[in-house]
Amino acid sequence: MVAYEFYWLDSTGGYQIIGVLPERRKDPERISQECIMNWGKKLFPEDLATKEIFFIRVTIDDRTGQVLRPIPFAVIRKEMSE
């Protein structure tokens, strides 16, 4: 199963997970970064700035529940502020 892990960039330069949303749409043409962020914004507290939020696409093994992330998984704060 495809899912999106949403993270918040904290003031110390790190990040914290704030939620996971499973992808349910069957038509891949309807899936875009913008629509994923809009979907996620509905779950965020209003005091979180959108520029401090990002997501990664992960795959969750339906049988084991293991989360498979892209490798390497690294975020550079400068890239997020652009």
N, C-alpha and C positions, 0 to 999 in steps of 0.2 A: 504494500500500500504506500502511496506517495503521501507525504505530509509536509507541513512547513513549520519549522521551529522559529518562533519570534523571540528576539533578544532586545534588551535595553542596554545602551552604553552608559555606564555609570560614571560619576565624576572622578573616579580614581583611574580611569583609562581602561577598566575592565568591562566585562559584560555579564548580564544575568538573564537567564531564560525567563520569559514571562508567559509563554503559552505555546501550545502545539495545536495546529488545525489540520485535520485530514482532508485531502483533496477528494472531492466527490463528483466533480464534473467529468463527464465522459468525453466531451468534445475538446481536444487539446487546443483548438483555435480560440476558444473562449478564455484560455488561461494566459494572463500577462502579469508582469511584476506589479503594475499599477492596480489591477483588480485584486491581487493577493494582499497588497498593502491596505487597500480600502476595506477588505474583509477583516483584516487583523485590527484595524483602527477601531472597529466596533467593540473590540474586547479590551482595548487599552484604557487605563484611567485617563481622564481628560487632561490631567496636569503633566503627562508625559509629552515632551516635544516630539513631533514626528521625525525630525532629523536624528533623534537619539534611538530610533527603532530600526531594526533590520531583521531579515529572515533568511534562513537557508532551507533549501529543498532537501529532504531526507527520504529514505525509503525505510519502511518498517516491515520486517519479515512477519507475515501473517501467522506463521506457525510458531515462531519463537518469541516474537515481540522485540527482537533485537533491532536497534536503530542503526542504520548504515548511513554515515555522513560522507560528504565529498572529502577527498584527501588532497592536499592538506586543508584543514579548517583553521583559518587565521583571519583576523580582521585588524586592519590598520586604521586607527582613528582618523587620520588625514583623509583616507579614501572615503570614509563615511560622511565627512563634512562637505565634500564637493557637491 
